[in-house]
């Protein structure tokens, strides 16, 4: 079925969801205009995990090889409690996908890859545009800005502006725990495995983690994301107390982090991220559609945020590319994604307290029930599918297939081209 052509589409938000949607829809022949609140579009955050689902979308966008070249293939998620007992051991080898891996990558790298591709494809970008709402007349929609102006009329507005979207109704709740994140240089002679995302836990109230993120876009440096779980209402006290007491806590939980702690000399290096569990009940409202965190957000415990955003962007482009009209296409988009979104909202809500909670009971349940069960078949396969984003079989209905992981691994050794580095050099690194 031939889909619509030459739609005029506004996209609010120049993050992963917005850039991926703009790229896919522009390649279909639509005019897309990205509206970004910053004067210079930039990523916010440190490292993230691209799961097999996200890599499938990047492969369909012809960007997977670049991503792997700038990231770090991760074979396993591994965590010990304070007693040295294994409470997390999730392996991509337990998937029914040969040579599968997850990809640790800096947000700046993924942003840079998508940004360059969008610019080269002809996506239009308006910066310094703070959106506070939208107007609809049934046939077109317009964005409203803080300065009192309004955009031109569009056939469709895609809200990809994140958890705190001004285009989406308030819903859900902020989670009590967030995390302090920073980006550090990878210690070449250090104690960490470049193929592992490692974590250490004291009950569920303290967690420290190291995620390899490969060679950050626009640099020659191998880096990692270092994170520390923290209750949101204790962030100010943490900042005011200085670093030394906190460093002692980290050393006590994971002594091998000493070399990493030496790189942290100022509390401003640690950026606090607050998370929310929310899901907009109606992702489509007339000529407005929400995708990514603007539709649904959760804690990062299953590492699904960026991957769900990529799946949403691809599903929307597929529905528009095949739909006979816009209303039918938006309905098809919801059908393609709603079940998978609901599944991971529920699973993430269940698992988050096991790793981030001020109460002792969730950690006891994790250590003495779920950790042992995860090592007994079919536990490893179920755990791997949940981690990889593949529970609920989301790829087939989107016309996606798992990439050739063996071939992608070869891209790790491929140097980034000089032209790619030149384009990346002007991007603000976060």
C-alpha positions in Angstrom: 0.0 0.0 0.0 1.4 3.4 -0.9 1.6 5.8 2.0 1.2 9.5 2.2 3.8 11.8 0.6 4.8 15.4 1.1 3.5 15.9 4.6 4.6 19.0 6.4 5.7 17.8 9.9 6.9 19.7 13.0 9.0 17.8 15.5 9.4 19.2 19.0 12.7 18.2 20.5 16.1 17.5 19.0 16.9 14.3 21.1 17.2 10.7 20.0 13.5 10.3 19.3 13.2 13.6 17.4 16.3 13.1 15.3 15.4 9.5 14.4 11.9 10.4 13.4 13.1 13.4 11.4 15.6 11.3 9.5 13.2 8.4 8.7 10.4 10.7 7.6 12.6 13.0 5.5 13.9 10.0 3.7 10.3 9.1 2.9 9.9 12.5 1.1 8.2 14.5 3.9 9.3 18.0 5.0 10.4 17.9 8.6 11.2 20.8 10.8 12.9 20.2 14.2 12.2 22.8 16.9 14.8 22.8 19.7 14.9 25.0 22.8 18.7 25.3 23.0 20.5 27.7 20.8 23.0 24.9 20.1 21.5 21.5 20.0 23.3 19.2 22.4 22.8 15.9 24.2 22.2 15.8 28.0 23.6 13.0 30.0 26.4 10.5 30.0 26.3 6.9 28.9 23.4 4.7 27.8 22.8 1.2 26.5 21.7 0.5 23.0 20.0 -2.9 23.1 19.4 -5.3 20.2 16.1 -3.5 19.5 17.7 -0.1 19.2 20.5 -1.5 17.1 17.9 -3.0 14.8 16.5 0.5 14.2 19.9 2.0 13.7 20.7 -0.7 11.2 17.4 0.1 9.3 18.6 3.8 9.3 22.0 2.7 8.0 23.7 4.0 11.2 24.4 0.9 13.2 28.0 0.5 12.0 28.8 4.1 13.0 27.3 3.6 16.4 29.3 0.4 17.0 32.5 2.1 15.9 32.0 4.8 18.5 30.6 2.6 21.3 31.7 -0.5 23.3 30.0 -3.9 22.6 28.8 -5.2 26.0 28.4 -8.9 26.4 27.1 -9.1 29.9 25.6 -7.1 32.8 27.2 -8.2 36.1 26.5 -7.1 39.6 27.6 -8.1 43.1 26.1 -7.2 46.5 28.2 -5.9 49.4 28.9 -9.5 50.5 30.4 -10.3 47.1 27.4 -12.5 46.1 26.3 -12.4 42.4 22.9 -10.8 42.2 22.9 -9.8 38.5 24.3 -11.8 35.6 22.5 -11.1 32.4 24.2 -12.4 29.2 23.4 -11.5 25.6 24.7 -15.0 24.7 21.4 -16.3 26.2 19.4 -14.7 23.4 18.4 -16.7 20.4 20.3 -14.2 18.3 23.8 -15.3 17.2 26.7 -13.1 18.5 24.3 -10.6 20.0 25.5 -7.8 22.2 24.4 -4.5 23.8 26.2 -1.3 23.0 27.5 1.1 25.7 27.7 4.5 24.1 28.0 8.1 25.2 24.9 10.2 24.5 27.0 12.7 22.6 28.1 9.9 20.2 24.6 8.7 19.4 23.4 12.3 19.2 26.3 13.2 16.9 25.6 10.3 14.5 21.9 11.1 14.3 22.5 14.8 14.0 25.0 14.4 11.1 22.7 12.1 9.3 19.7 14.4 9.8 21.6 17.4 8.5 22.9 15.5 5.5 19.3 14.4 4.7 17.9 17.9 4.6 16.1 18.1 8.0 15.3 21.7 8.8 16.2 22.9 12.3 15.0 25.9 14.3 16.9 26.6 17.5 16.1 28.7 20.5 12.4 27.9 20.3 10.9 27.2 23.7 7.5 25.5 23.2 4.7 26.0 25.6 1.7 24.5 23.8 0.0 23.9 20.5 -3.2 24.9 18.6 -5.3 22.7 16.3 -8.1 23.5 13.9 -8.8 20.0 12.7 -6.9 20.3 9.5 -3.5 21.7 10.7 -1.6 22.3 13.9 0.7 25.0 15.1 3.3 25.3 17.9 3.1 28.1 20.5 6.4 29.6 21.8 7.3 31.3 25.0 8.0 34.6 23.2 4.3 34.8 22.2 4.9 33.8 18.6 3.4 30.8 16.7 4.8 28.5 14.1 3.5 28.1 10.6 0.8 25.5 10.1 1.8 21.8 9.9 0.0 18.7 8.9 1.4 16.9 12.0 3.2 17.7 15.2 5.5 15.0 16.7 6.2 15.6 20.4 9.6 14.2 21.1 10.5 16.7 23.8 11.0 14.3 26.7 9.6 13.6 30.1 8.9 17.2 30.9 7.0 17.9 27.6 4.9 21.0 27.6 2.7 19.4 24.9 1.7 16.4 27.0 -0.8 16.2 29.9 0.7 15.8 33.3 0.7 12.2 34.4 2.6 9.6 36.4 5.1 10.4 39.2 8.7 11.2 39.8 10.7 8.3 41.3 12.3 8.7 44.7 15.7 7.7 43.4 17.8 9.2 40.7 21.5 8.9 39.9 24.7 10.9 39.8 26.4 10.5 36.4 29.7 11.5 35.0 32.0 10.6 32.1 35.5 9.6 32.8 38.5 8.3 30.8 38.8 4.6 30.5 41.7 3.3 32.7 43.6 1.2 30.1 45.5 -0.7 32.8 42.6 -0.7 35.3 40.5 -3.5 36.8 37.5 -3.2 34.6 36.4 -5.4 31.7 35.5 -3.4 28.5 32.8 -5.9 27.7 30.9 -5.6 31.0 28.4 -3.2 32.5 29.4 -3.7 36.2 27.5 -2.7 39.3 27.9 -3.1 43.1 25.0 -2.8 45.6 24.6 -2.3 49.3 21.0 -3.5 49.7 19.0 -1.4 47.2 19.9 2.0 48.7 23.4 2.2 47.3 24.6 1.3 43.9 27.7 2.2 41.9 28.2 1.3 38.3 30.7 1.4 35.4 29.5 1.4 31.8 32.1 1.3 29.0 31.1 3.8 26.3 33.8 3.3 23.7 35.4 6.2 21.8 33.3 9.3 22.3 32.2 11.0 19.0 34.6 13.7 17.9 37.5 12.5 20.2 40.2 9.9 20.3 39.5 9.0 23.9 38.0 5.8 25.2 35.6 6.7 28.0 33.1 5.2 30.5 30.0 6.3 32.3 30.3 6.2 36.1 27.1 6.4 38.2 26.0 6.4 41.8 22.4 5.8 42.9 21.0 8.6 45.1 17.7 9.5 46.6 16.5 12.7 45.1 15.8 14.4 48.4 19.4 13.8 49.4 21.0 15.4 46.4 21.4 18.9 48.0 23.0 17.4 51.1 25.3 15.3 49.0 26.5 18.3 47.1 27.0 20.4 50.3 28.9 17.7 52.1 31.8 17.6 49.7 33.4 14.7 47.9 35.6 12.9 50.5 32.9 11.3 52.6 31.1 10.1 49.5 34.3 8.7 48.0 34.8 6.7 51.2 31.4 5.2 50.7 32.2 4.2 47.1 35.6 2.7 48.1 33.9 0.7 50.8 31.5 -0.7 48.4 33.9 -1.2 45.4 37.6 -0.6 46.2 38.6 -1.0 42.6 37.0 2.3 41.8 39.9 4.2 43.5 41.5 5.1 40.2 38.2 6.5 38.8 37.5 8.5 41.9 40.8 10.3 41.4 39.4 11.7 38.2 36.5 13.3 40.1 37.8 16.5 41.7 34.7 18.7 41.8 31.1 17.8 42.7 30.0 19.7 39.5 31.4 16.8 37.5 28.6 14.6 38.9 25.3 15.5 37.2 22.1 14.4 38.9 19.5 12.7 36.8 15.9 12.5 38.1 13.6 9.8 36.7 9.8 9.6 36.3 7.5 6.7 35.7 4.7 8.0 33.4 2.7 7.1 30.4 0.4 9.4 28.6 -2.9 7.6 28.2 -3.6 8.9 24.7 -0.4 9.2 22.7 -2.4 10.7 19.8 -4.5 13.8 20.1 -5.8 15.0 16.7 -2.7 16.1 14.7 -0.4 15.7 17.7 1.5 12.5 18.5 3.8 11.8 21.5 6.8 9.5 21.1 9.7 8.4 23.3 9.9 9.9 26.8 7.2 12.4 25.9 4.8 9.4 25.7 6.3 7.0 28.2 9.2 7.1 30.6 10.6 4.9 33.4 13.7 4.3 35.4 16.8 3.3 33.5 17.1 -0.1 35.3 16.4 -2.1 32.2 18.3 0.3 29.9 15.3 0.8 27.5 14.8 4.5 27.2 16.8 5.3 24.1 15.7 2.0 22.5 12.0 2.6 23.1 12.5 6.1 21.6 14.1 4.6 18.5 11.3 2.0 18.1 8.7 4.7 18.4 10.3 6.8 15.8 10.6 3.9 13.4 7.1 2.7 14.0 5.7 6.2 13.3 7.6 6.5 10.1 6.4 3.0 9.1 2.8 3.8 9.8 2.9 7.1 7.9 4.8 5.4 5.0 2.0 2.8 4.7 -1.1 4.5 5.9 -3.8 5.8 3.4 -4.4 8.9 5.5 -3.0 10.6 8.6 -5.7 9.4 11.0 -5.3 5.8 10.0 -1.5 6.1 10.2 -1.6 7.5 13.7 -4.0 4.7 14.8 -1.6 2.1 13.3 1.3 3.7 15.1 -0.4 3.2 18.4 -1.3 -0.4 17.6 2.3 -1.1 16.6 3.8 0.2 19.9 1.2 0.2 22.6 1.5 -3.4 23.8 5.3 -3.3 24.0 5.2 0.0 25.8 2.8 -1.3 28.4 4.8 -4.4 28.9 8.0 -2.6 29.6 6.3 0.0 31.8 5.0 -2.8 34.0 8.3 -4.8 34.0 10.4 -1.7 34.8 8.0 -0.6 37.6 8.4 -4.1 39.1 12.1 -4.4 38.9 13.2 -0.8 39.8 12.7 -1.2 43.6 14.9 -4.3 43.6 17.8 -2.0 42.7 16.7 1.4 44.0 14.8 1.5 47.2 15.4 2.8 50.8 13.7 -0.3 52.1 15.5 -3.6 52.8 12.8 -6.0 51.7 13.2 -5.5 47.9 17.0 -6.2 48.1 16.4 -9.3 50.2 13.8 -10.5 47.6 16.3 -9.8 44.8 19.3 -11.6 46.5 17.5 -14.7 47.8 14.8 -15.3 45.2 15.2 -13.6 41.9 18.9 -13.8 41.6 19.0 -17.6 42.0 16.0 -18.1 39.8 17.6 -16.1 37.0 20.4 -18.7 36.8 18.0 -21.7 36.4 16.5 -22.4 32.9 14.5 -20.7 31.5 15.6 -17.9 33.7 18.7 -16.8 31.7 16.8 -16.7 28.4 13.9 -14.7 30.0 16.3 -12.3 31.6 18.2 -11.8 28.4 15.1 -11.1 26.4 13.9 -8.6 28.9 17.3 -6.9 29.0 17.5 -6.9 25.2 14.1 -5.2 24.8 12.9 -8.3 22.8 10.1 -9.4 25.2 6.8 -9.1 23.4 8.5 -9.6 20.0 8.5 -6.0 18.9 10.7 -6.3 15.8 8.6 -8.4 13.4 5.5 -6.1 13.5 7.8 -3.1 12.7 9.3 -4.9 9.7 12.7 -5.0 11.5 15.2 -7.8 11.9 18.2 -8.2 14.2 21.3 -6.9 12.6 24.3 -9.0 11.7 26.1 -8.7 15.0 29.2 -10.5 13.9 29.7 -8.0 11.0 29.0 -5.1 13.3 31.7 -6.2 15.7 34.2 -5.5 13.0 33.2 -1.9 13.0 34.8 -1.5 16.4 38.2 -1.4 14.8 37.1 1.0 12.0 38.3 4.5 12.6 35.8 7.3 12.3 36.3 9.2 9.1 37.9 12.7 9.2 34.8 14.3 7.8 32.7 12.7 10.5 35.1 14.0 13.2 35.0 17.5 11.6 31.2 17.6 11.8 31.3 16.4 15.4 33.9 18.9 16.6 31.3 21.7 16.8 28.9 19.7 18.9 28.7 20.5 22.6 29.8 17.4 24.6 27.8 16.6 27.8 
